[in-house]
Every structure is written in structure tokens, then in C-alpha cells.
Amino acid sequence: MQNIVILAGNVGATPETRTTQGNTKIAIFSLATSRPKFDSDGKIAKDGEGRRMEETEWHRITCFGALAKTVEKYVEKGQKLLIEGRIHYTKWTDQQDVERYGVEIIAEKVTFLTRGKSQQGTNGAADEPEGEDVPF
């Protein structure tokens, strides 16, 4: 069995990046995914104005190495991305001696579904992704 995750969503904030002591680049960002909300009859729920209601979930995405460098350079808040990777669970004990748990997606591939706002008006400069669906 394999641990495989595929998410398509919107970037919630500009990625945070850092470099480890071993000189490995790490980029972390949030990704919002949405799905329709259903009522008790199993039908898509609608608000008072007849618009479809959605449930949004936030995912913590972590990238390493060359992928982190690409994310740092090209990913912006609001951009639509497709993330392929794996789920990683962590467990730690906080300062009050309480066990805490966390979950993140370790990205292995990022596909740009839209360009970042700062790149939308450019005409394919040499250091940009060449298309809207460029995997890195």
C-alpha cells in the first residue's frame, strides 16, 4: 500500500521559507480545498440567496530542496495549485507535558494551475514556468 495524496486548491498565504543547517531549502504554505456542503437529504445545500454552500479545509503543505526553491520563487497567495505528495503525521509533547499531534502534506510535485498575480502580465521570461500547468 502507498501513501498518496492529490489536492487541488488555492494558496492561502505567501509561502514561508527557511534553510536547514545542512543547506536544504524548506517551503511551507497553506492550501484551501473546498467541496459542496450537503443537507440532511443528501442534496447540495444552498444559502438564502440560492447559492451553493461549500465546506473549506486547510492543508499545511511542506516542500523540500529544488521544489522548495521553485515554490519560493513562483507561488503566491490566491494561486491555484495541484499538489501531489504524501501525508505525514507528527507527535510531540508541549511545554505543559501534553501530547500534541499534527498533520502535513509533504509535496513531491507541484503543478501550477494558474500563474501568480505578479506573473500574469509577462510574456514568458526565461526564468518563469513556461505554461500554466508546469510540474516541478
C-alpha positions as CSV (number, residue, x, y, z in Angstrom):
1,M,0.0,0.0,0.0
2,Q,1.1,3.5,-0.7
3,N,0.6,6.9,1.0
4,I,-0.6,9.1,-1.9
5,V,-2.3,12.5,-1.7
6,I,-3.6,14.7,-4.5
7,L,-5.0,18.1,-3.7
8,A,-6.2,21.0,-5.9
9,G,-6.8,24.3,-4.2
10,N,-5.9,27.9,-3.6
11,V,-2.8,29.1,-1.8
12,G,-3.7,30.8,1.5
13,A,-0.6,32.9,2.0
14,T,2.8,33.5,0.5
15,P,5.0,30.5,1.4
16,E,7.4,30.8,4.3
17,T,10.9,29.5,3.5
18,R,13.9,28.7,5.5
19,T,17.2,26.8,5.1
20,T,18.3,24.0,7.4
21,Q,21.8,23.8,8.8
22,G,22.5,21.2,6.1
23,N,21.6,23.8,3.5
24,T,18.3,22.2,2.5
25,K,15.6,24.7,1.4
26,I,12.2,24.2,3.0
27,A,9.0,26.0,1.9
28,I,5.7,25.8,3.9
29,F,2.3,27.2,2.8
30,S,-1.4,26.6,3.4
31,L,-3.7,25.3,0.7
32,A,-7.5,25.6,0.8
33,T,-9.7,23.0,-0.8
34,S,-13.5,23.2,-1.0
35,R,-16.3,20.8,-1.6
36,P,-20.1,21.2,-1.7
37,K,-21.9,21.2,1.6
38,F,-24.8,18.7,1.8
39,D,-28.1,18.9,3.6
40,S,-29.8,16.1,5.7
41,D,-31.4,14.8,2.5
42,G,-28.1,14.4,0.7
43,K,-28.7,17.4,-1.6
44,I,-26.3,20.2,-2.1
45,A,-27.1,22.9,0.5
46,K,-27.9,26.4,-0.7
47,D,-27.9,29.7,1.2
48,G,-30.8,32.1,1.4
49,E,-30.0,33.6,-2.0
50,G,-29.8,30.1,-3.7
51,R,-26.1,30.0,-3.9
52,R,-24.3,26.7,-3.4
53,M,-22.7,26.4,0.1
54,E,-19.2,24.9,0.4
55,E,-17.0,23.5,3.2
56,T,-13.4,24.6,3.1
57,E,-10.5,22.6,4.6
58,W,-7.0,24.0,5.1
59,H,-3.9,21.8,4.5
60,R,-0.3,22.5,5.5
61,I,2.0,21.8,2.5
62,T,5.7,21.3,3.0
63,C,8.3,21.2,0.2
64,F,12.0,20.4,0.3
65,G,15.1,21.1,-1.9
66,A,14.6,22.2,-5.5
67,L,10.8,22.0,-5.2
68,A,11.0,24.4,-2.2
69,K,13.2,26.8,-4.3
70,T,10.6,26.8,-7.1
71,V,7.7,27.3,-4.7
72,E,9.6,30.2,-3.0
73,K,10.2,31.9,-6.4
74,Y,6.8,31.4,-8.1
75,V,4.0,30.6,-5.6
76,E,1.8,33.5,-4.3
77,K,-1.4,33.9,-2.2
78,G,-4.5,33.1,-4.2
79,Q,-2.8,30.9,-6.8
80,K,-4.4,27.6,-7.8
81,L,-2.1,24.6,-7.5
82,L,-2.3,20.8,-7.8
83,I,-0.2,19.1,-5.1
84,E,0.9,15.5,-5.3
85,G,2.6,14.0,-2.3
86,R,2.1,12.1,0.9
87,I,0.5,12.6,4.4
88,H,3.0,12.9,7.3
89,Y,1.8,12.8,10.9
90,T,3.8,14.2,13.8
91,K,3.6,13.8,17.6
92,W,5.3,15.9,20.2
93,T,4.9,16.9,23.9
94,D,4.4,20.6,24.6
95,Q,5.8,22.6,27.5
96,Q,2.9,21.7,29.7
97,D,3.7,18.0,29.1
98,V,0.6,17.5,26.8
99,E,0.9,15.2,23.8
100,R,0.1,17.1,20.6
101,Y,-0.4,15.8,17.1
102,G,-0.1,17.4,13.7
103,V,-0.5,16.6,10.0
104,E,1.1,18.0,6.9
105,I,1.3,17.1,3.3
106,I,4.9,16.5,2.0
107,A,4.7,17.7,-1.6
108,E,6.6,15.7,-4.2
109,K,5.2,17.5,-7.2
110,V,3.5,20.9,-7.7
111,T,1.6,21.8,-10.8
112,F,0.7,25.4,-11.4
113,L,-3.0,25.7,-12.5
114,T,-2.8,29.5,-12.6
115,R,0.1,31.9,-12.7
116,G,0.8,34.2,-9.7
117,K,-0.5,37.7,-9.9
118,S,2.9,39.2,-10.4
119,Q,3.5,36.8,-13.4
120,Q,0.1,37.2,-15.2
121,G,1.2,40.1,-17.4
122,T,4.5,38.8,-18.5
123,N,5.4,37.2,-21.9
124,G,7.4,34.1,-20.9
125,A,10.6,35.5,-19.4
126,A,13.4,32.9,-19.3
127,D,13.1,32.3,-15.5
128,E,9.4,31.7,-15.4
129,P,7.4,28.5,-15.7
130,E,6.6,28.1,-19.4
131,G,2.9,27.2,-19.1
132,E,0.0,27.2,-16.8
133,D,0.3,23.5,-15.9
134,V,4.0,23.2,-15.3
135,P,5.1,20.4,-12.9
136,F,8.2,20.9,-10.8
